Amino acid sequence: MPRQNPRVQYTRDALRCALLELLLEKPVKHITVTDVCARAGINRSTFYLHYKDVYDLLEQMENDLIDEMGRTFSTQPSASLQGHIEAMLCVVQARRPLCLAILSEHGNPQFVKQLGRLTREGFLQHWRSLFPQAPERLLELVYAFSTSGASAVIEQWLLADCNEPPEQIAHLLSLFAASCLNSCKTMLDS
């Protein structure tokens, strides 16, 4: 991959940081290109060399994060489910400011759903192997419950400056999912 011009990288980084700061203050629909440029100390015409509008900038940032998380699955295809969760949490921790902004009250609620679509099939496939008799609908409900709870746990972890190591949070999330699945198995067996 060719190396990017340092000035271009600096400009993009400054614009991205400015948007992240602004997202913690107000919703994206109230953030203008002028706001981003003023915060970044970048000229508006320079902004438009890189992005169409504020939504394009945010979408590119989110897509980069999704791509990075997706690579954790493709680079570790044989990892355990907990291993995948831990790898994703390492990405979340490394990209903490972006994740905090996205998960904030002014962030993009669709992002969590997009991330859920990324992980969905891997989780369901793993659970099908553990509980082959479980109805598909039940697994879907457990997944919905687990991802909602995981989002809340991850948000709290981010807000607490990621005090616990990713492997500890991954273990906790795996235990929550396993507990839920074991309860469902008990229900099916009775």
C-alpha positions as CSV (number, residue, x, y, z in Angstrom):
1,M,0.0,0.0,0.0
2,P,1.5,3.4,-1.0
3,R,2.4,5.7,1.8
4,Q,0.1,8.7,2.2
5,N,1.4,12.3,2.0
6,P,2.0,13.4,5.6
7,R,0.2,16.7,5.0
8,V,-2.9,14.9,3.7
9,Q,-2.8,12.5,6.7
10,Y,-2.4,15.5,9.1
11,T,-5.4,17.2,7.5
12,R,-7.6,14.2,7.7
13,D,-6.6,13.5,11.3
14,A,-7.3,17.1,12.3
15,L,-10.7,17.0,10.7
16,R,-11.6,13.7,12.3
17,C,-10.5,14.8,15.7
18,A,-12.5,18.0,15.4
19,L,-15.6,16.1,14.4
20,L,-15.1,13.7,17.4
21,E,-14.9,16.6,19.8
22,L,-18.0,18.2,18.3
23,L,-20.0,15.0,18.5
24,L,-19.5,15.0,22.2
25,E,-21.1,18.4,22.3
26,K,-24.0,18.2,19.8
27,P,-25.7,15.9,17.3
28,V,-24.2,15.5,13.9
29,K,-27.2,17.2,12.3
30,H,-26.2,20.4,14.1
31,I,-22.6,20.2,13.1
32,T,-21.5,22.2,10.0
33,V,-18.5,22.0,7.8
34,T,-17.6,25.5,9.2
35,D,-17.7,24.1,12.8
36,V,-15.4,21.2,11.9
37,C,-13.0,23.5,10.0
38,A,-12.9,26.1,12.7
39,R,-12.2,23.4,15.4
40,A,-9.5,21.8,13.2
41,G,-7.9,25.0,12.0
42,I,-8.4,23.8,8.4
43,N,-9.8,25.9,5.5
44,R,-13.2,24.9,4.2
45,S,-11.9,24.4,0.7
46,T,-9.4,21.9,2.0
47,F,-12.2,20.0,3.8
48,Y,-14.0,19.6,0.5
49,L,-10.9,18.1,-1.1
50,H,-11.4,15.2,1.2
51,Y,-15.1,14.9,2.1
52,K,-18.5,15.9,0.6
53,D,-20.0,17.0,4.0
54,V,-19.9,16.2,7.7
55,Y,-22.0,13.1,7.1
56,D,-19.4,11.8,4.6
57,L,-16.6,12.4,7.1
58,L,-18.5,10.5,9.9
59,E,-19.4,7.7,7.6
60,Q,-15.8,7.2,6.5
61,M,-14.7,7.2,10.1
62,E,-17.3,4.6,11.0
63,N,-16.5,2.5,7.9
64,D,-12.8,2.5,8.8
65,L,-13.7,1.2,12.3
66,I,-16.0,-1.5,10.9
67,D,-13.3,-2.5,8.4
68,E,-10.8,-2.7,11.2
69,M,-13.1,-4.8,13.3
70,G,-13.9,-7.0,10.4
71,R,-10.2,-7.8,9.9
72,T,-10.1,-9.1,13.4
73,F,-12.4,-11.9,12.2
74,S,-10.6,-12.6,9.0
75,T,-7.1,-12.6,10.5
76,Q,-8.2,-15.0,13.3
77,P,-10.7,-17.3,11.7
78,S,-10.1,-20.2,14.1
79,A,-10.1,-18.1,17.3
80,S,-12.6,-18.8,19.9
81,L,-15.7,-16.6,20.3
82,Q,-14.1,-15.1,23.3
83,G,-10.9,-14.5,21.3
84,H,-12.9,-12.6,18.6
85,I,-14.6,-10.5,21.3
86,E,-11.3,-9.7,22.9
87,A,-9.8,-8.7,19.5
88,M,-12.7,-6.4,18.8
89,L,-12.4,-4.9,22.3
90,C,-8.7,-4.2,21.5
91,V,-9.8,-2.2,18.5
92,V,-12.5,-0.4,20.5
93,Q,-9.9,0.5,23.1
94,A,-7.4,1.7,20.5
95,R,-10.1,3.8,18.9
96,R,-11.7,4.9,22.1
97,P,-12.4,8.6,21.2
98,L,-14.3,7.5,18.0
99,C,-16.2,4.8,19.8
100,L,-17.2,7.2,22.6
101,A,-18.4,9.7,20.1
102,I,-20.4,7.1,18.2
103,L,-22.0,5.7,21.3
104,S,-22.7,9.1,22.8
105,E,-26.2,10.6,22.8
106,H,-25.1,12.5,19.7
107,G,-23.6,9.6,17.9
108,N,-25.0,7.3,15.3
109,P,-27.4,4.7,16.7
110,Q,-27.3,2.8,13.4
111,F,-23.6,2.1,14.0
112,V,-24.3,-0.4,16.7
113,K,-26.7,-2.2,14.4
114,Q,-24.1,-2.2,11.6
115,L,-21.6,-3.7,14.0
116,G,-24.2,-6.3,15.1
117,R,-24.6,-7.4,11.5
118,L,-20.8,-7.8,11.2
119,T,-20.7,-10.2,14.2
120,R,-24.1,-11.8,13.9
121,E,-23.3,-14.8,11.7
122,G,-20.2,-15.8,13.6
123,F,-22.0,-15.8,16.9
124,L,-25.0,-17.7,15.6
125,Q,-22.9,-20.3,13.9
126,H,-20.9,-20.9,17.1
127,W,-24.1,-21.2,19.2
128,R,-25.7,-23.6,16.6
129,S,-22.7,-25.9,17.1
130,L,-23.2,-25.8,20.9
131,F,-27.0,-26.1,20.8
132,P,-28.0,-27.9,17.6
133,Q,-31.5,-28.5,18.9
134,A,-32.2,-24.9,19.7
135,P,-34.7,-23.2,17.4
136,E,-33.2,-20.5,15.2
137,R,-35.7,-17.9,16.5
138,L,-34.4,-18.6,20.1
139,L,-30.8,-18.1,19.0
140,E,-31.8,-14.8,17.2
141,L,-33.4,-13.6,20.4
142,V,-30.4,-14.5,22.5
143,Y,-28.2,-12.7,20.0
144,A,-30.4,-9.6,20.2
145,F,-30.3,-9.7,24.0
146,S,-26.6,-10.3,24.1
147,T,-25.6,-7.5,21.7
148,S,-27.8,-5.0,23.5
149,G,-26.2,-5.9,26.8
150,A,-22.7,-6.0,25.3
151,S,-23.2,-2.5,23.9
152,A,-24.1,-1.2,27.3
153,V,-21.1,-3.0,29.0
154,I,-18.7,-1.7,26.3
155,E,-20.1,1.8,26.7
156,Q,-19.5,1.7,30.4
157,W,-16.1,0.3,29.9
158,L,-15.2,3.2,27.5
159,L,-16.6,5.8,29.9
160,A,-14.4,4.3,32.7
161,D,-11.3,4.9,30.5
162,C,-11.1,1.1,29.7
163,N,-9.8,0.4,33.3
164,E,-10.2,-3.3,32.9
165,P,-8.1,-5.2,30.3
166,P,-10.0,-6.2,27.1
167,E,-9.5,-9.9,28.0
168,Q,-11.4,-9.4,31.3
169,I,-14.4,-7.7,29.5
170,A,-14.3,-10.3,26.8
171,H,-14.5,-13.0,29.4
172,L,-17.4,-11.2,31.2
173,L,-19.3,-10.8,27.9
174,S,-18.7,-14.5,27.1
175,L,-20.0,-15.5,30.5
176,F,-23.2,-13.4,30.0
177,A,-23.9,-15.0,26.7
178,A,-23.1,-18.5,27.9
179,S,-25.4,-18.0,30.9
180,C,-28.2,-16.9,28.7
181,L,-27.7,-19.8,26.3
182,N,-27.5,-22.3,29.2
183,S,-30.8,-21.0,30.6
184,C,-32.3,-21.5,27.1
185,K,-30.9,-25.0,27.0
186,T,-32.4,-25.8,30.4
187,M,-35.7,-24.5,29.1
188,L,-35.5,-26.6,26.0
189,D,-34.6,-29.7,27.9
190,S,-37.5,-29.5,30.3
